[in-house]
Each structure stands twice: as structure tokens, then as C-alpha cells.
């Protein structure tokens, strides 16, 4: 596993971050990918740490994930881990709440759920604008001085929202970034800001599990089952095209996806969700961090610029069954 020393946190942080939405549990109202039993969740977390992942991302909105990570941390040396959670969103079905009263409540609950007396990174969860952030930013800075939190970040709705918040000089900026969502490439990045990529496999479409299939079907606990057929088919078509055009015989689309985001020098860390022990095997090799050749990067960027990746229609979109 490749690490980056953080001057902010004063410790080494794995380039791969465990995204815990995948293990937080799924319901019909708040689906993630599938239901996973607690014992299996803990074994996945244990294995991820054994292969070198020490960075874990969660949120109150991710079902039981904070409590599962709290169980995982029990009887372990807390200083060996970097834990990030979020404020503002308790449930994806409810309005965001960034008022000071709610933020205090969420942080106290997160500390309890995570079985810790400090949080390494607190991120604002998809705020709309500066007014949301300003409601509690001074309080977070106060907690930072008290060392109850170690750093402050933001999980952006859109990579293009970085421009709204960059002058706040936060520590971490989390955003979508992958082969078929390269909006982050257009951002003029402040040198001191740390970028954390999410959806690096674009919700699984940039994996052989989906790119190789002729027909897609998702279970009722999978949030992708709620998407329109048009959007699913569009991304599936692009994933298949990328696999055919750019993946060599000795590689796969997943490896290409990882190597691309780390080759463009935009990203410091990448969040990945895991739902099985088998998912972790891919990250036992450092091949995923090998930089692509410049001409490979140029071709992948050109493909992105010459295509459309988001389905838009005035008509009501068809739900995928």
C-alpha cells in the first residue's frame, strides 16, 4: 500500500480510503448496494487494515457504518487509524441541517458511535453554498484547537463546487472523479488543498463485474435500481467502449481506472467501497499506483471530452427494474 505523510494529521495516510457506505446496511428507503451481516463487515475491515489501509470514511447517513467502525476500533491503538466522518446529513431522505445545534449533536453522536474521543477529519456533507458552511465553521475551528477534531473538509455535491469553497482554506475536498466523470480536471487546485476522490469506479460501472455483462439487474437494496434505464445504459455503453478501446490484454478496466486518477496528479487519496473480502485482493498490489504514459492519459481525456455521459430528458425517465 502506498502512503502519503500528512502534515495536517502528522501521520502516514494510505492513498486508498475505505468508504464505509458499502457496509453500513441497506434499507428500501436508503439503499446502498446490498445487506451485509455485521460479522462479515468486521472481517472486511480487519482485512483492509492488514493489507495497509488505515484511512476510513463514514457518515451518519451511511446507516450503521459509524457503529460498525466503532466496534472495529475497540481494543485497537486509535493512533494507527485515520477516521473521517461528516456533518449535515443524517438521512438521505431528509433535508440537510448545518445549524450549530444539529452539528453539535451529530459530532457528539459520531464520537460515541465511533468509540473514540477525537475525529481526524470532519467534512461538511454536500452543502449547497457558503451560508451552510458558515453556520458552524467557527465551532469546528474551536474543536480543532481543542484537538477533538484534527482537520476540516468538505464532501462536494459536484467537483465544480470547489470554486465556491476553496477560499475557506479547508484541509480536505472530497469529490467525484473517474474515467467517465472528469470534471475535477477543470479545477484550478490550490497547492495546499488535499483532494479525495470518490466514485473512482463510477458506482461499479468501471469494473469487469458490470462492464463485462450484457444485461444489468440490481437488487432492491441497491441504489442503482432506482436510476433511470437511460442513465444506466449510457454508462454501461461507455464502460464497455473504454474497456474495448483502452484496456490491454494483461490488464482490466478497474486497474486502468485507478492508474488514471493517480496519474493526473489531481488526487491525494481515493475512496473505495468494499462488500467482500475478495474485493480487497485487487488492492494488495501496488500496480494500481503506476502512472500511465502521457499519450494514454491524453487519449482517455480526449474520449471524455468527445462524449456525453449524463442523460438529460424533459420526459420522465424510466426506472430500472
N, C-alpha and C positions, 0 to 999 in steps of 0.2 A: 504493500500500500504506500502511495506517495503522500507526503505530509507537507504542510506549509506552516512555518512558525508565525504565530500571531503576536504582533507587538501589542495588540489591544488586550488579548487574553493571557499573554505571557506563557504560552504553551504551544506545542505542536498540534495541529488540527488536520485530520485526514481530509484529503481532497474530495473523497466520497462521503456524503452525509446520508444517514439512514432516515428516510422520510416515513414517518410512522402513521400517516393516514391509512396506509395499506393494512395495518394490523389493528386499527382502532375499533374494528367491529362495524358491521354494516346493518342498516335497517332499510325498510322500504322507503321511508321518508328521507333518510340521509344515507344513501348508498355510497360505498367506496368501490371495492372490487369483488370481495366475497367475504363470507364469515370465516373466521379462523379461531380455533379454540385457544384459550389462554396458555396452556402448556406449550403449544406449538409456537405461539408468539414469543414466548420467553426463550425457547430454543433457537429461534431465528435471531433474536437479539444477541444471545450468547455467542452464536457462531459468527455474527457480523463483527463482534468485538475481537474474536480470536483471529480473524483474518486482517485485523488492523483498523477497522472503522471505529473511531472514538467520538464522532460528531453525530448527534441525534436531534432531529427536528420534529416538533409536535405542535399541537394547538388544542385549546379547549373544544374546538369544533370537530376534532377528529375522534369523536366517540370516547372510547375508554383508553385511548393511547397514552395520555399522561399517567394514568394509574398503572398501566402495564409497564411503562418505563420506570415508574417509581418502584414497582416490585423488582424489576430487573436490577436497579441500583442498590437495593437493600444488601447490606453486608459487603459492599464493594467500596474501593477507595474513590470517593467522589471526584477527587482532583484529576483522575485519569480520564474524565469524560467532559465533553462539551455538550451542553444541553441548551437547545433553543426552543422557546415556545412563543405564543402570540397573544395579543390583546385585541379586543374589539369585536370578536366573533365567537359566540358561544354555540351557535347552531346555524347551519347554512340556510335554514328555513325562516330565520328571524332577522330583523334589521340589525345592522352593525351599531354598536354602542361604544363610543370613545370618551364618554363623560368620565370625570375623575372618580366619581363614586363607583361606577362599574369597573373601571380599570383597577382600582384598589382591590375590589372584591375578586376579580379574576386573578390577579397576581398572588393574592393570599391563597386562593384555591389551588393555583398551579404549584406553589411551593409545597402545599400539603400533598397534592396528588403525586408529585414527582419525588416525594420523600427526600427533600433537600432544603437547605437554608439559604441557597442562592441559585440564581439562574444566569447562565453565561451570556445568553442573547435573548432579549425581548424584542419582538417585531410587531409593529402595527399591522393588523391583518386586513389588507386590501382597502385602505381608506380612500375616499373619493377626492379629498383635497386637503390643503394645509389646515383648514379650520378643524378637521377631525384630529389631526396630529397635535395641534397646539393646545387642545383641551387637557392633555396630560403629559406633554413632553417635559415640562419643568419638574413634574413629580418623578418621572423616570430618571432625570438627571440627578435628582436628590437621592433616589435609591442607588444610583451608580456610585455616588460619593460614599454612601453607607455600605457599599460592596454587597448589597442584596441582589443587584444585577451587575453584570460585568460590562455589558455593551448594549447598544440600542440599534435596532434595524427596522426595516420595513419590508413587508411582502407586497409587491406591487400588483395591482389589478392587471395592468398592461406594462410591458417594458418601456413604452413611450411615456409613462407617467413619471419616469425617473427625473425628467426635466422639472416637474413640479416640486420635487422634494430634495433635489441634490444640494441646494443651498443650505439645508438644515445641518449638513455635515454629520449625518448619521454614520454608524460604523459598517452596517451591512445592508445590501439591497438585494432582495430575492425577486427573481423574475423568470418568466418562461423563456426558454432558449433551446432550440433544437434544429435539425436539418430543415424542417418544414415550417418553422416559426423563427425566423432570423431577425426579428425586429430589433433585438438588442444590438445588432451590428451597427445600427444607425446612431447609437447613443454616443455622445461625447463624454467619456468617463473621466471623473475626477481621479487623479492618480492614487489618492489615499483611500478611496472607497473600495470596499470588498463586494464583489458580485457573486451571488449564489444562484446557480441555475436550477430551475425545477422543470419538470416535464421533458427531461432530456431524451426520452424515447417517445415523446408526444403521446402520452396515455397508452403506451404499448403498441402503437401502430408501427413504430420503428424497431420492431423486433421480428424475428423469424416466426414467432408464435402466431402473429397476425398477418405479417406481410406475405407469409407463405401460404395462407389459406385462401381458398376460392370464395368461400362464403363465411360471413361472420355472424355469430349469435352470442349474446351476452345474457347472463342470468339476472334475475330481478334484483339482486343485491349489488349489481354492477352499475355505476352511474352512467356508463356508456350506453346502457339500454334505454336511457331517457333522451338520447340525442336523436337528431333527425337522420333519416336514411341518407339524405343528400350529403350531409357533412361526413358521415361515416364512410360512404362510398368514395367521396372525394379524397379523403386522407388515405384510404386503403389503396386507391389507384396510384397516388403519388408515392406511397411507400413501396409498392411493387415496382414502379418505374425507377426509383432511386436504387433499389436492390439490383435491378437488371442492368442499369447503366453504370453504376459506380462501385459495386461490391465485387472484389476479386474472388476467385475460386477458393482461396485459402483463408478467407475472412467471412464476416457476416455483417448484416446491417446494424446490429447492436454495437459491434466494435467500431464501425465507421462513425456511428452517432457520437460515441464517446470521444474518439480521436478528433473529430471535427470541433466539438465545443472547446476542447483543451488546446487545440492548435491555433485558434484565432486570438488567443491572449485577451479574451474578454472576461473569462470566468475564473474565479478563485476556488470555488467549491461547487459540486453538483449533487443535488438531492435525488436519491433513488429509492423507490418503494420496493419492498420485498414481501412476497406472500408464501415463500417456501425456502427450504434450505438449499434446494437446487438453484434458486435464483442467485445465490451468493457465490457459486463456483466461478461464475464469469469474472468476478472482481478479485479473485485470488491471483491473477496475473497482472503485471504492470504494463502489458501490451496496450491496454486501453488509454494509456497516457502518452504513447508515442505520437509525435507530431506528424501530421500528413504533409506531403510535399505541397509547395506553393501552387503548382498547377492543379492539384487535386482540390485544394480549397477554392481556387478561382472557379473551377467548373461547378462545384456544389453551390457556390454563391450565385453564379450565373443561372443555374437551374431554378433557384428560388426566385430570383428577380424576374424571370421569364414566365412564371406561372402564378396562378391564383390558388390560395389554399383555404379560404373561408367562404363557405356557401352563403350567398345572400339572395333572398327572395322576398317579394312583397306578399306572396302567398304563404299560408300556414304550412310549416314544414311537417313532414310525416315522421312520426315517432318510430324508432326501430324496435321491432318486437323480439 
